[in-house]
Amino acid sequence: MKTVLAWLKARMGAIILFSGLILIFSAVVWLSGAAGILARYTALLCTALALSVALADLRRFALRHRHLSDALKSICVSDEQLPPPGDLIGEDYTRLIRVLGEEKNRAAGAMDLRRRETEDYFTLWAHQIKTPIAAMRLILQTRPENSAGELSQELFRVEQYVEMVLNYLRLDSDSTDFVFRTCDLDGIIRQCVRKYAKQFIRRKISLEYEGTALQVLTDEKWLSFVIEQLLSNALKYTNTGSIRIFTRGETLVIEDTGIGIAPEDLPRVFEKGYTGYNGRTDKKATGIGLYLCKRILQKLGHEISISSVVGQGTSVSIDLSREVLRVE
Protein backbone atom coordinates (compact mmCIF):
# COMPACT_ATOMS: atom_id res chain seq x y z
CA MET A 1 0.00 0.00 0.00
CA LYS A 2 2.89 2.36 0.80
CA THR A 3 4.32 1.79 -2.68
CA VAL A 4 0.92 2.43 -4.33
CA LEU A 5 0.44 5.67 -2.42
CA ALA A 6 3.95 6.79 -3.37
CA TRP A 7 3.23 5.94 -7.01
CA LEU A 8 -0.07 7.88 -6.93
CA LYS A 9 1.74 10.89 -5.49
CA ALA A 10 4.49 10.69 -8.11
CA ARG A 11 2.03 10.27 -11.02
CA MET A 12 -0.73 12.58 -9.80
CA GLY A 13 -0.25 14.99 -12.70
CA ALA A 14 -0.53 12.24 -15.33
CA ILE A 15 -3.59 10.74 -13.62
CA ILE A 16 -5.39 14.09 -13.62
CA LEU A 17 -4.44 14.64 -17.27
CA PHE A 18 -5.69 11.20 -18.33
CA SER A 19 -8.94 11.61 -16.42
CA GLY A 20 -9.51 15.04 -17.95
CA LEU A 21 -8.85 13.77 -21.47
CA ILE A 22 -11.29 10.88 -21.01
CA LEU A 23 -14.02 13.26 -19.75
CA ILE A 24 -13.42 15.70 -22.60
CA PHE A 25 -13.45 12.93 -25.21
CA SER A 26 -16.66 11.42 -23.80
CA ALA A 27 -18.34 14.83 -23.66
CA VAL A 28 -17.42 15.59 -27.27
CA VAL A 29 -18.81 12.23 -28.42
CA TRP A 30 -22.01 12.79 -26.46
CA LEU A 31 -22.48 16.38 -27.66
CA SER A 32 -21.94 15.33 -31.26
CA GLY A 33 -25.25 13.48 -31.10
CA ALA A 34 -23.85 10.00 -30.94
CA ALA A 35 -25.78 7.39 -29.00
CA GLY A 36 -25.27 7.39 -25.26
CA ILE A 37 -24.07 3.79 -25.38
CA LEU A 38 -21.30 4.83 -27.80
CA ALA A 39 -20.10 7.55 -25.42
CA ARG A 40 -20.10 5.13 -22.54
CA TYR A 41 -18.32 2.49 -24.59
CA THR A 42 -15.70 4.99 -25.69
CA ALA A 43 -15.14 6.16 -22.12
CA LEU A 44 -14.86 2.54 -20.96
CA LEU A 45 -12.23 1.72 -23.61
CA CYS A 46 -10.20 4.82 -22.75
CA THR A 47 -10.42 3.99 -19.05
CA ALA A 48 -9.33 0.38 -19.66
CA LEU A 49 -6.36 1.57 -21.73
CA ALA A 50 -5.39 4.10 -19.08
CA LEU A 51 -5.63 1.46 -16.32
CA SER A 52 -3.47 -0.94 -18.34
CA VAL A 53 -0.79 1.72 -18.82
CA ALA A 54 -1.07 2.73 -15.16
CA LEU A 55 -0.73 -0.86 -13.90
CA ALA A 56 2.33 -1.43 -16.09
CA ASP A 57 3.86 1.80 -14.83
CA LEU A 58 3.03 0.87 -11.23
CA ARG A 59 4.78 -2.48 -11.69
CA ARG A 60 7.92 -0.78 -13.06
CA PHE A 61 7.78 1.74 -10.21
CA ALA A 62 7.52 -1.04 -7.60
CA LEU A 63 10.41 -2.99 -9.17
CA ARG A 64 12.69 0.08 -9.20
CA HIS A 65 11.76 0.83 -5.59
CA ARG A 66 12.58 -2.74 -4.57
CA HIS A 67 15.93 -2.67 -6.41
CA LEU A 68 16.88 0.62 -4.79
CA SER A 69 15.80 -0.62 -1.35
CA ASP A 70 17.92 -3.76 -1.77
CA ALA A 71 20.90 -1.68 -2.92
CA LEU A 72 20.48 0.62 0.08
CA LYS A 73 20.87 -2.36 2.42
CA SER A 74 24.28 -3.17 0.91
CA ILE A 75 27.43 -1.74 2.49
CA CYS A 76 29.03 -1.09 -0.91
CA VAL A 77 26.63 0.16 -3.58
CA SER A 78 27.66 0.21 -7.23
CA ASP A 79 25.75 1.47 -10.21
CA GLU A 80 25.49 -2.16 -11.47
CA GLN A 81 23.07 -2.87 -8.61
CA LEU A 82 20.70 -0.10 -9.69
CA PRO A 83 17.73 -0.72 -11.99
CA PRO A 84 18.22 0.42 -15.59
CA PRO A 85 17.25 4.09 -16.04
CA GLY A 86 13.96 4.51 -17.83
CA ASP A 87 14.57 8.02 -19.17
CA LEU A 88 17.09 10.85 -19.40
CA ILE A 89 16.49 11.95 -15.81
CA GLY A 90 17.06 8.39 -14.66
CA GLU A 91 20.36 8.34 -16.54
CA ASP A 92 21.33 11.60 -14.83
CA TYR A 93 20.62 10.09 -11.42
CA THR A 94 22.62 6.97 -12.32
CA ARG A 95 25.61 9.08 -13.35
CA LEU A 96 25.29 11.12 -10.17
CA ILE A 97 25.22 7.97 -8.05
CA ARG A 98 28.26 6.63 -9.93
CA VAL A 99 30.24 9.82 -9.25
CA LEU A 100 29.18 9.83 -5.59
CA GLY A 101 30.15 6.18 -5.31
CA GLU A 102 33.61 6.86 -6.74
CA GLU A 103 34.05 9.79 -4.35
CA LYS A 104 32.93 7.59 -1.44
CA ASN A 105 35.46 4.92 -2.41
CA ARG A 106 38.25 7.52 -2.63
CA ALA A 107 37.32 8.92 0.79
CA ALA A 108 37.13 5.43 2.28
CA GLY A 109 40.54 4.60 0.81
CA ALA A 110 42.06 7.78 2.23
CA MET A 111 40.53 7.09 5.64
CA ASP A 112 41.80 3.51 5.60
CA LEU A 113 45.30 4.69 4.67
CA ARG A 114 45.23 7.30 7.43
CA ARG A 115 44.04 4.68 9.94
CA ARG A 116 46.82 2.25 8.97
CA GLU A 117 49.45 4.99 9.12
CA THR A 118 48.23 6.01 12.58
CA GLU A 119 48.25 2.40 13.76
CA ASP A 120 51.79 1.92 12.42
CA TYR A 121 52.98 5.09 14.13
CA PHE A 122 51.41 4.21 17.48
CA THR A 123 52.90 0.72 17.28
CA LEU A 124 56.33 2.24 16.73
CA TRP A 125 55.72 4.88 19.40
CA ALA A 126 54.71 2.26 21.96
CA HIS A 127 57.95 0.37 21.38
CA GLN A 128 60.01 3.57 21.56
CA ILE A 129 58.53 4.83 24.81
CA LYS A 130 59.22 1.48 26.49
CA THR A 131 62.96 2.21 26.30
CA PRO A 132 63.12 5.23 28.68
CA ILE A 133 60.53 3.66 30.96
CA ALA A 134 62.61 0.48 31.23
CA ALA A 135 65.74 2.61 31.77
CA MET A 136 64.08 4.49 34.66
CA ARG A 137 62.99 1.23 36.25
CA LEU A 138 66.53 -0.17 35.97
CA ILE A 139 68.04 3.00 37.45
CA LEU A 140 65.68 2.86 40.42
CA GLN A 141 66.52 -0.79 41.01
CA THR A 142 70.31 -0.51 40.75
CA ARG A 143 71.17 3.08 41.76
CA PRO A 144 68.26 4.53 43.73
CA GLU A 145 70.45 6.88 45.81
CA ASN A 146 72.08 8.87 42.99
CA SER A 147 69.53 8.56 40.23
CA ALA A 148 67.98 12.03 40.02
CA GLY A 149 70.02 13.21 37.02
CA GLU A 150 69.60 10.02 35.00
CA LEU A 151 65.91 9.80 35.82
CA SER A 152 65.47 13.40 34.73
CA GLN A 153 67.15 12.56 31.42
CA GLU A 154 64.89 9.57 30.76
CA LEU A 155 61.80 11.52 31.85
CA PHE A 156 62.79 14.21 29.35
CA ARG A 157 62.82 11.56 26.61
CA VAL A 158 59.36 10.38 27.62
CA GLU A 159 58.08 13.96 27.44
CA GLN A 160 59.59 14.30 23.97
CA TYR A 161 57.83 11.17 22.73
CA VAL A 162 54.51 12.27 24.23
CA GLU A 163 54.80 15.75 22.72
CA MET A 164 55.64 14.27 19.33
CA VAL A 165 52.63 11.95 19.27
CA LEU A 166 50.30 14.76 20.37
CA ASN A 167 51.56 17.02 17.58
CA TYR A 168 51.27 14.14 15.11
CA LEU A 169 47.59 13.83 15.99
CA ARG A 170 46.94 17.59 16.08
CA LEU A 171 48.56 18.26 12.71
CA ASP A 172 45.74 16.73 10.65
CA SER A 173 42.99 17.60 13.09
CA ASP A 174 40.18 19.92 12.01
CA SER A 175 40.84 21.92 15.17
CA THR A 176 44.57 22.53 14.59
CA ASP A 177 45.17 25.78 16.45
CA PHE A 178 47.43 27.84 14.19
CA VAL A 179 47.79 31.39 15.51
CA PHE A 180 49.82 33.59 13.16
CA ARG A 181 51.42 36.73 14.49
CA THR A 182 54.73 38.59 14.33
CA CYS A 183 57.11 36.84 16.75
CA ASP A 184 60.55 37.56 18.12
CA LEU A 185 62.72 34.78 16.69
CA ASP A 186 65.35 35.21 19.43
CA GLY A 187 62.70 34.64 22.09
CA ILE A 188 61.61 31.40 20.43
CA ILE A 189 65.20 30.16 20.04
CA ARG A 190 66.17 30.99 23.64
CA GLN A 191 63.14 29.13 24.95
CA CYS A 192 64.11 26.04 22.92
CA VAL A 193 67.77 26.24 23.99
CA ARG A 194 66.79 26.49 27.68
CA LYS A 195 64.75 23.33 27.30
CA TYR A 196 67.78 21.43 25.99
CA ALA A 197 70.40 23.10 28.21
CA LYS A 198 70.88 19.99 30.37
CA GLN A 199 71.38 17.88 27.25
CA PHE A 200 74.14 20.19 26.03
CA ILE A 201 75.86 20.00 29.43
CA ARG A 202 75.47 16.24 29.80
CA ARG A 203 76.83 15.52 26.32
CA LYS A 204 79.52 18.23 26.65
CA ILE A 205 78.43 19.86 23.39
CA SER A 206 79.06 23.59 23.08
CA LEU A 207 76.46 25.97 21.69
CA GLU A 208 77.32 28.88 19.42
CA TYR A 209 74.47 31.35 19.23
CA GLU A 210 74.20 35.07 18.75
CA GLY A 211 71.02 37.11 18.59
CA THR A 212 69.24 37.27 15.23
CA ALA A 213 67.14 40.42 15.80
CA LEU A 214 64.56 38.97 13.41
CA GLN A 215 60.79 39.39 13.62
CA VAL A 216 58.92 36.63 11.77
CA LEU A 217 55.28 36.06 10.88
CA THR A 218 54.58 32.55 12.12
CA ASP A 219 52.94 30.40 14.78
CA GLU A 220 55.22 30.49 17.81
CA LYS A 221 54.16 27.15 19.30
CA TRP A 222 54.55 25.13 16.11
CA LEU A 223 57.82 26.80 15.08
CA SER A 224 59.17 26.10 18.58
CA PHE A 225 58.36 22.42 18.14
CA VAL A 226 60.28 22.34 14.84
CA ILE A 227 63.35 24.05 16.32
CA GLU A 228 63.27 21.73 19.34
CA GLN A 229 63.10 18.70 17.07
CA LEU A 230 66.07 19.94 15.02
CA LEU A 231 68.07 20.59 18.20
CA SER A 232 67.19 17.11 19.44
CA ASN A 233 68.45 15.55 16.20
CA ALA A 234 71.63 17.65 16.28
CA LEU A 235 72.36 16.56 19.85
CA LYS A 236 71.52 12.93 19.11
CA TYR A 237 73.99 12.65 16.23
CA THR A 238 76.78 14.91 17.55
CA ASN A 239 79.26 13.09 19.75
CA THR A 240 81.83 15.88 20.06
CA GLY A 241 82.10 19.46 18.88
CA SER A 242 79.43 22.10 18.76
CA ILE A 243 76.04 23.14 17.51
CA ARG A 244 75.73 26.54 15.91
CA ILE A 245 72.52 28.57 15.52
CA PHE A 246 72.63 31.61 13.25
CA THR A 247 70.76 33.40 10.49
CA ARG A 248 71.65 34.00 6.89
CA GLY A 249 69.40 36.86 5.81
CA GLU A 250 65.94 35.68 6.85
CA THR A 251 66.95 32.02 6.89
CA LEU A 252 67.49 30.29 10.23
CA VAL A 253 70.34 27.77 10.19
CA ILE A 254 71.03 25.03 12.75
CA GLU A 255 74.44 23.50 12.08
CA ASP A 256 76.21 20.68 13.91
CA THR A 257 79.55 18.88 13.75
CA GLY A 258 77.97 15.44 14.01
CA ILE A 259 78.25 12.24 12.03
CA GLY A 260 76.43 13.66 9.01
CA ILE A 261 73.93 12.07 6.62
CA ALA A 262 74.82 9.73 3.77
CA PRO A 263 74.31 11.30 0.29
CA GLU A 264 71.87 8.56 -0.74
CA ASP A 265 69.72 9.29 2.35
CA LEU A 266 69.45 13.08 1.92
CA PRO A 267 66.64 13.07 -0.69
CA ARG A 268 64.46 10.92 1.59
CA VAL A 269 65.05 12.32 5.07
CA PHE A 270 61.62 14.01 5.12
CA GLU A 271 59.70 10.84 4.26
CA LYS A 272 57.57 9.35 7.00
CA GLY A 273 59.28 6.43 8.72
CA TYR A 274 62.53 6.76 6.77
CA THR A 275 65.54 6.52 9.07
CA GLY A 276 68.40 5.89 6.65
CA TYR A 277 71.79 4.53 7.65
CA ASN A 278 71.97 6.60 10.85
CA GLY A 279 68.54 5.40 11.94
CA ARG A 280 69.45 1.77 11.33
CA THR A 281 72.58 2.28 13.44
CA ASP A 282 70.67 4.14 16.17
CA LYS A 283 67.75 1.85 17.04
CA LYS A 284 66.00 4.76 18.80
CA ALA A 285 65.26 6.61 15.55
CA THR A 286 61.58 6.71 14.49
CA GLY A 287 61.73 8.50 11.14
CA ILE A 288 58.87 10.76 12.25
CA GLY A 289 60.63 13.88 13.51
CA LEU A 290 61.81 15.39 10.21
CA TYR A 291 58.58 14.32 8.52
CA LEU A 292 56.62 16.31 11.10
CA CYS A 293 58.98 19.29 10.71
CA LYS A 294 58.39 19.32 6.95
CA ARG A 295 54.60 19.06 7.31
CA ILE A 296 54.43 21.76 9.97
CA LEU A 297 56.62 24.21 8.07
CA GLN A 298 54.54 23.69 4.92
CA LYS A 299 51.44 24.66 6.87
CA LEU A 300 53.28 27.68 8.32
CA GLY A 301 54.37 28.80 4.86
CA HIS A 302 58.09 28.20 5.51
CA GLU A 303 60.58 26.01 3.67
CA ILE A 304 63.19 23.62 5.05
CA SER A 305 66.29 22.16 3.43
CA ILE A 306 69.19 19.99 4.62
CA SER A 307 72.79 19.71 3.50
CA SER A 308 75.30 17.34 5.04
CA VAL A 309 78.76 15.81 4.72
CA VAL A 310 79.40 12.43 6.32
CA GLY A 311 81.81 12.78 9.21
CA GLN A 312 81.69 16.58 9.17
CA GLY A 313 78.17 17.54 10.16
CA THR A 314 74.72 18.61 9.03
CA SER A 315 73.19 21.99 8.29
CA VAL A 316 69.41 22.54 8.40
CA SER A 317 67.99 25.76 6.93
CA ILE A 318 64.49 27.20 7.50
CA ASP A 319 63.51 30.00 5.15
CA LEU A 320 61.36 32.38 7.19
CA SER A 321 61.02 35.09 4.55
CA ARG A 322 57.49 35.40 3.16
CA GLU A 323 55.95 38.23 1.18
CA VAL A 324 52.63 36.42 1.28
CA LEU A 325 51.85 33.88 3.97
CA ARG A 326 50.89 30.57 2.41
CA VAL A 327 48.84 28.24 4.59
CA GLU A 328 47.65 24.83 3.39
C-alpha positions in Angstrom: 0.0 0.0 0.0 2.9 2.4 0.8 4.3 1.8 -2.7 0.9 2.4 -4.3 0.4 5.7 -2.4 3.9 6.8 -3.4 3.2 5.9 -7.0 -0.1 7.9 -6.9 1.7 10.9 -5.5 4.5 10.7 -8.1 2.0 10.3 -11.0 -0.7 12.6 -9.8 -0.3 15.0 -12.7 -0.5 12.2 -15.3 -3.6 10.7 -13.6 -5.4 14.1 -13.6 -4.4 14.6 -17.3 -5.7 11.2 -18.3 -8.9 11.6 -16.4 -9.5 15.0 -18.0 -8.9 13.8 -21.5 -11.3 10.9 -21.0 -14.0 13.3 -19.7 -13.4 15.7 -22.6 -13.4 12.9 -25.2 -16.7 11.4 -23.8 -18.3 14.8 -23.7 -17.4 15.6 -27.3 -18.8 12.2 -28.4 -22.0 12.8 -26.5 -22.5 16.4 -27.7 -21.9 15.3 -31.3 -25.2 13.5 -31.1 -23.9 10.0 -30.9 -25.8 7.4 -29.0 -25.3 7.4 -25.3 -24.1 3.8 -25.4 -21.3 4.8 -27.8 -20.1 7.5 -25.4 -20.1 5.1 -22.5 -18.3 2.5 -24.6 -15.7 5.0 -25.7 -15.1 6.2 -22.1 -14.9 2.5 -21.0 -12.2 1.7 -23.6 -10.2 4.8 -22.7 -10.4 4.0 -19.1 -9.3 0.4 -19.7 -6.4 1.6 -21.7 -5.4 4.1 -19.1 -5.6 1.5 -16.3 -3.5 -0.9 -18.3 -0.8 1.7 -18.8 -1.1 2.7 -15.2 -0.7 -0.9 -13.9 2.3 -1.4 -16.1 3.9 1.8 -14.8 3.0 0.9 -11.2 4.8 -2.5 -11.7 7.9 -0.8 -13.1 7.8 1.7 -10.2 7.5 -1.0 -7.6 10.4 -3.0 -9.2 12.7 0.1 -9.2 11.8 0.8 -5.6 12.6 -2.7 -4.6 15.9 -2.7 -6.4 16.9 0.6 -4.8 15.8 -0.6 -1.4 17.9 -3.8 -1.8 20.9 -1.7 -2.9 20.5 0.6 0.1 20.9 -2.4 2.4 24.3 -3.2 0.9 27.4 -1.7 2.5 29.0 -1.1 -0.9 26.6 0.2 -3.6 27.7 0.2 -7.2 25.7 1.5 -10.2 25.5 -2.2 -11.5 23.1 -2.9 -8.6 20.7 -0.1 -9.7 17.7 -0.7 -12.0 18.2 0.4 -15.6 17.2 4.1 -16.0 14.0 4.5 -17.8 14.6 8.0 -19.2 17.1 10.9 -19.4 16.5 12.0 -15.8 17.1 8.4 -14.7 20.4 8.3 -16.5 21.3 11.6 -14.8 20.6 10.1 -11.4 22.6 7.0 -12.3 25.6 9.1 -13.3 25.3 11.1 -10.2 25.2 8.0 -8.1 28.3 6.6 -9.9 30.2 9.8 -9.3 29.2 9.8 -5.6 30.2 6.2 -5.3 33.6 6.9 -6.7 34.1 9.8 -4.3 32.9 7.6 -1.4 35.5 4.9 -2.4 38.2 7.5 -2.6 37.3 8.9 0.8 37.1 5.4 2.3 40.5 4.6 0.8 42.1 7.8 2.2 40.5 7.1 5.6 41.8 3.5 5.6 45.3 4.7 4.7 45.2 7.3 7.4 44.0 4.7 9.9 46.8 2.2 9.0 49.5 5.0 9.1 48.2 6.0 12.6 48.2 2.4 13.8 51.8 1.9 12.4 53.0 5.1 14.1 51.4 4.2 17.5 52.9 0.7 17.3 56.3 2.2 16.7 55.7 4.9 19.4 54.7 2.3 22.0 58.0 0.4 21.4 60.0 3.6 21.6 58.5 4.8 24.8 59.2 1.5 26.5 63.0 2.2 26.3 63.1 5.2 28.7 60.5 3.7 31.0 62.6 0.5 31.2 65.7 2.6 31.8 64.1 4.5 34.7 63.0 1.2 36.2 66.5 -0.2 36.0 68.0 3.0 37.5 65.7 2.9 40.4 66.5 -0.8 41.0 70.3 -0.5 40.7 71.2 3.1 41.8 68.3 4.5 43.7 70.4 6.9 45.8 72.1 8.9 43.0 69.5 8.6 40.2 68.0 12.0 40.0 70.0 13.2 37.0 69.6 10.0 35.0 65.9 9.8 35.8 65.5 13.4 34.7 67.1 12.6 31.4 64.9 9.6 30.8 61.8 11.5 31.8 62.8 14.2 29.3 62.8 11.6 26.6 59.4 10.4 27.6 58.1 14.0 27.4 59.6 14.3 24.0 57.8 11.2 22.7 54.5 12.3 24.2 54.8 15.7 22.7 55.6 14.3 19.3 52.6 11.9 19.3 50.3 14.8 20.4 51.6 17.0 17.6 51.3 14.1 15.1 47.6 13.8 16.0 46.9 17.6 16.1 48.6 18.3 12.7 45.7 16.7 10.7 43.0 17.6 13.1 40.2 19.9 12.0 40.8 21.9 15.2 44.6 22.5 14.6 45.2 25.8 16.4 47.4 27.8 14.2 47.8 31.4 15.5 49.8 33.6 13.2 51.4 36.7 14.5 54.7 38.6 14.3 57.1 36.8 16.8 60.5 37.6 18.1 62.7 34.8 16.7 65.4 35.2 19.4 62.7 34.6 22.1 61.6 31.4 20.4 65.2 30.2 20.0 66.2 31.0 23.6 63.1 29.1 25.0 64.1 26.0 22.9 67.8 26.2 24.0 66.8 26.5 27.7 64.7 23.3 27.3 67.8 21.4 26.0 70.4 23.1 28.2 70.9 20.0 30.4 71.4 17.9 27.3 74.1 20.2 26.0 75.9 20.0 29.4 75.5 16.2 29.8 76.8 15.5 26.3 79.5 18.2 26.6 78.4 19.9 23.4 79.1 23.6 23.1 76.5 26.0 21.7 77.3 28.9 19.4 74.5 31.4 19.2 74.2 35.1 18.7 71.0 37.1 18.6 69.2 37.3 15.2 67.1 40.4 15.8 64.6 39.0 13.4 60.8 39.4 13.6 58.9 36.6 11.8 55.3 36.1 10.9 54.6 32.5 12.1 52.9 30.4 14.8 55.2 30.5 17.8 54.2 27.1 19.3 54.6 25.1 16.1 57.8 26.8 15.1 59.2 26.1 18.6 58.4 22.4 18.1 60.3 22.3 14.8 63.3 24.0 16.3 63.3 21.7 19.3 63.1 18.7 17.1 66.1 19.9 15.0 68.1 20.6 18.2 67.2 17.1 19.4 68.5 15.6 16.2 71.6 17.6 16.3 72.4 16.6 19.8 71.5 12.9 19.1 74.0 12.6 16.2 76.8 14.9 17.5 79.3 13.1 19.8 81.8 15.9 20.1 82.1 19.5 18.9 79.4 22.1 18.8 76.0 23.1 17.5 75.7 26.5 15.9 72.5 28.6 15.5 72.6 31.6 13.3 70.8 33.4 10.5 71.6 34.0 6.9 69.4 36.9 5.8 65.9 35.7 6.8 67.0 32.0 6.9 67.5 30.3 10.2 70.3 27.8 10.2 71.0 25.0 12.7 74.4 23.5 12.1 76.2 20.7 13.9 79.5 18.9 13.7 78.0 15.4 14.0 78.2 12.2 12.0 76.4 13.7 9.0 73.9 12.1 6.6 74.8 9.7 3.8 74.3 11.3 0.3 71.9 8.6 -0.7 69.7 9.3 2.4 69.5 13.1 1.9 66.6 13.1 -0.7 64.5 10.9 1.6 65.0 12.3 5.1 61.6 14.0 5.1 59.7 10.8 4.3 57.6 9.4 7.0 59.3 6.4 8.7 62.5 6.8 6.8 65.5 6.5 9.1 68.4 5.9 6.6 71.8 4.5 7.7 72.0 6.6 10.8 68.5 5.4 11.9 69.4 1.8 11.3 72.6 2.3 13.4 70.7 4.1 16.2 67.7 1.9 17.0 66.0 4.8 18.8 65.3 6.6 15.6 61.6 6.7 14.5 61.7 8.5 11.1 58.9 10.8 12.2 60.6 13.9 13.5 61.8 15.4 10.2 58.6 14.3 8.5 56.6 16.3 11.1 59.0 19.3 10.7 58.4 19.3 7.0 54.6 19.1 7.3 54.4 21.8 10.0 56.6 24.2 8.1 54.5 23.7 4.9 51.4 24.7 6.9 53.3 27.7 8.3 54.4 28.8 4.9 58.1 28.2 5.5 60.6 26.0 3.7 63.2 23.6 5.0 66.3 22.2 3.4 69.2 20.0 4.6 72.8 19.7 3.5 75.3 17.3 5.0 78.8 15.8 4.7 79.4 12.4 6.3 81.8 12.8 9.2 81.7 16.6 9.2 78.2 17.5 10.2 74.7 18.6 9.0 73.2 22.0 8.3 69.4 22.5 8.4 68.0 25.8 6.9 64.5 27.2 7.5 63.5 30.0 5.1 61.4 32.4 7.2 61.0 35.1 4.5 57.5 35.4 3.2 56.0 38.2 1.2 52.6 36.4 1.3 51.9 33.9 4.0 50.9 30.6 2.4 48.8 28.2 4.6 47.7 24.8 3.4 
